[in-house]
Amino acid sequence: METAPGTLADFLTLGWDRLIRGVGDRHAAARHPTLATVDSAGAPTQRTVVLRGAVRAEARIEVHTDAASAKVAHLTRDPRVAFHVWDDKANLQLRLTAHAEILVGTLDQWERLPEAARRVYGGHPLPGSPVPEAEAFQPSPYPDRYTVLQCHLDTMELLHLGRDLHRRAVFARASGWSGQWIAP
Ligand SMILES: Cc1cc2nc3c(=O)[nH]c(=O)nc-3n(C[C@H](O)[C@H](O)[C@H](O)COP(=O)(O)O)c2cc1C
């Protein structure tokens, strides 16, 4: 996609369109954002996740995880998160900041997961524990560890690498998502 965003409103719509595409299209760049949290020592740490939901009207995105993972411990202490996506087809970088709300996955959500997906929520020993060898891990579906991270966006920063110009803008919940162009 080479169309440069003409207005701030177009630019924000492009950002949301590319995010929403990630939820439904496993080949879209936004399918696999990088999620950053702050660890107990105050250091940034990041990992790849699957984008499970994106709702523009509520400015929120959704990620699913294991309650026993380190990221949930980080978010219990400090709910601030950041997401990054480089969407090469749209020549667009997305940088999001948000506050994560940690929710227990519902039975209804659990029952809609394919068997293979259920196996990643659970298992022994707990995620991040040392194991004597790679095979010394027993995956097992455990609904009580199925966790939904509802991430309420605070800002969305977009950088579009156009042929003529690089265009960059930041949008914030605090200013009603009206947006501000900034120098790239
Ligand atoms: C392509 C890909 C998709 C992933 N999707 C998720 C996901 O949706 N949720 C998740 O918790 N971990 C996911 N992971 C694993 C995380 O990157 C990470 O290794 C794991 O969650 C442990 O992270 P933590 O110790 O920081 O909590 C994914 C990894 C890859 C490579």
The ligand as an SDF file (V2000), in Angstrom:
LIG
                    3D

 31 33  0  0  0  0  0  0  0  0999 V2000
    4.7080  -16.1810   16.9950 C   0  0  0  0  0  0  0  0  0  0  0  0
    4.5630  -16.1860   18.5040 C   0  0  0  0  0  0  0  0  0  0  0  0
    3.3370  -15.9280   19.0650 C   0  0  0  0  0  0  0  0  0  0  0  0
    3.1850  -15.9280   20.4530 C   0  0  0  0  0  0  0  0  0  0  0  0
    1.9610  -15.6370   20.9870 N   0  0  0  0  0  0  0  0  0  0  0  0
    1.8240  -15.5510   22.3330 C   0  0  0  0  0  0  0  0  0  0  0  0
    0.5880  -15.1340   22.9030 C   0  0  0  0  0  0  0  0  0  0  0  0
   -0.3970  -14.8030   22.2300 O   0  0  0  0  0  0  0  0  0  0  0  0
    0.5140  -15.0770   24.2520 N   0  0  0  0  0  0  0  0  0  0  0  0
    1.5770  -15.3930   25.0570 C   0  0  0  0  0  0  0  0  0  0  0  0
    1.4320  -15.3040   26.2720 O   0  0  0  0  0  0  0  0  0  0  0  0
    2.7530  -15.7900   24.5380 N   0  0  0  0  0  0  0  0  0  0  0  0
    2.9120  -15.8630   23.1950 C   0  0  0  0  0  0  0  0  0  0  0  0
    4.1200  -16.2400   22.6590 N   0  0  0  0  0  0  0  0  0  0  0  0
    5.2250  -16.6080   23.5640 C   0  0  0  0  0  0  0  0  0  0  0  0
    5.8670  -15.3190   24.1200 C   0  0  0  0  0  0  0  0  0  0  0  0
    6.6290  -14.6860   23.0910 O   0  0  0  0  0  0  0  0  0  0  0  0
    6.7510  -15.5830   25.3330 C   0  0  0  0  0  0  0  0  0  0  0  0
    7.8120  -16.4490   24.9870 O   0  0  0  0  0  0  0  0  0  0  0  0
    5.9640  -16.1890   26.4790 C   0  0  0  0  0  0  0  0  0  0  0  0
    4.6550  -15.6430   26.5620 O   0  0  0  0  0  0  0  0  0  0  0  0
    6.6780  -15.9740   27.8060 C   0  0  0  0  0  0  0  0  0  0  0  0
    6.8170  -14.5830   28.0070 O   0  0  0  0  0  0  0  0  0  0  0  0
    7.0020  -13.9480   29.4630 P   0  0  0  0  0  0  0  0  0  0  0  0
    7.9390  -14.8360   30.2050 O   0  0  0  0  0  0  0  0  0  0  0  0
    7.6090  -12.5970   29.2020 O   0  0  0  0  0  0  0  0  0  0  0  0
    5.6580  -13.8570   30.1040 O   0  0  0  0  0  0  0  0  0  0  0  0
    4.2960  -16.2230   21.2860 C   0  0  0  0  0  0  0  0  0  0  0  0
    5.5340  -16.4520   20.7010 C   0  0  0  0  0  0  0  0  0  0  0  0
    5.6650  -16.4470   19.3320 C   0  0  0  0  0  0  0  0  0  0  0  0
    7.0430  -16.7000   18.7600 C   0  0  0  0  0  0  0  0  0  0  0  0
  1  2  1  0
  2  3  1  0
  2 30  2  0
  3  4  2  0
  4  5  1  0
  4 28  1  0
  5  6  2  0
  6  7  1  0
  6 13  1  0
  7  8  2  0
  7  9  1  0
  9 10  1  0
 10 11  2  0
 10 12  1  0
 12 13  2  0
 13 14  1  0
 14 15  1  0
 14 28  1  0
 15 16  1  0
 16 17  1  0
 16 18  1  0
 18 19  1  0
 18 20  1  0
 20 21  1  0
 20 22  1  0
 22 23  1  0
 23 24  1  0
 24 25  2  0
 24 26  1  0
 24 27  1  0
 28 29  2  0
 29 30  1  0
 30 31  1  0
M  END
$$$$
